[in-house]
């Protein structure tokens, strides 16, 4: 049977599966999920025609716990160590595969991937070495264009072991731009804390590259609630913004020396800017998610900011159900009390742990 594979953070398979079941049912697909704890992916089984439909209509940007998903072309469990390329060629040239997915061929790019687990990390070196010969073999088999093309689907070889691989595809308009759905960010040596990577990733995930020059740019005003010691403030400063860093705790001296940061020693839940000239509000306070959500919603309703990025801490159980409840409350409040259309996105980012990151902006 065919279906899709959703990549997720190990330990969050049940949340990923619950979300998939709900979203696919809305699209008229009634498959079922297969999960194992800590495996870093979820298998959603459905009919062939439904799987291709989901590849187009199940928007990756709407999925919170899925980093990337691929539609299954074939599954191979006994790859020969001597000639893996030929075995993959034969699987893709199978009559059932070529008939069912004729529109996918040829693909424009190839990604050789693994789950984000310790076992997957052990396979990463092999995957890097195997990418070039596999690409050449797929071109010989007519399954890939002679040159890379972002106008054609992407082929994925998702290795579970050196002998087991799931072959799949994703459409260029509905995929993560990164291998395995993970942005490779380098920790800045002068950043005050590792939390800085969360906001760096959030800007890249939530703001399309062609819009960043206009929406995340030098000279903007920003507010960082619960800023100390300055991990998130650091990302605002490096993008040239003037930042009001709100926290009773101390800020990193290196940030204060830039001249771009005003440290306001005040409770983040009580502070409000004197002027309505703030573009970005960011917040990574360790607080009850419902309380943080209400605070962010209120800032947007009073037009004290134009866009907000914030983290919501997750409960120990029924995390997807809780997240859905938090986000639905925010949406309902903005629709009932707001003054226009808005965009809301939420994702469990690679650099998140027991939390999700939310982005809201007025359109």
Buried (B, 14 or more C-beta within 10 A) or exposed (E): EBBBBBBBBBEBBBBBBBBBBEBBEEBEBEBBBBBEEEBBBBBBBBBBEBBBBBBEBBEBEEBBBBBBBBBBBBBBEEBEEEEBBEBBBEBBBEEEBBEBBEEBBBBBBBBBBBBBBEBBEEBBEBBEEBBEEBBEBBBEBEBBBEEEBEEBBBBBBBBBEBBEBBBBBBBBEBBBEBBBBBBEBEEBEEBBBEBBBBBBBBBBBBBEEEEEEEBBEEEBBBBBBBBBBBBBBBBBBBBEBBBBBBBEEEBBEBBBEEEBBEBBEBEBBEBEBEEEEBBBBBBBBEBEBBEBBBBBBBBBBEEBBBBBBBBBBBEEEBBBEBBBBBBEBBBEBBEEEBEEEBEEBBBBBBBBEEBBBBBBBBE
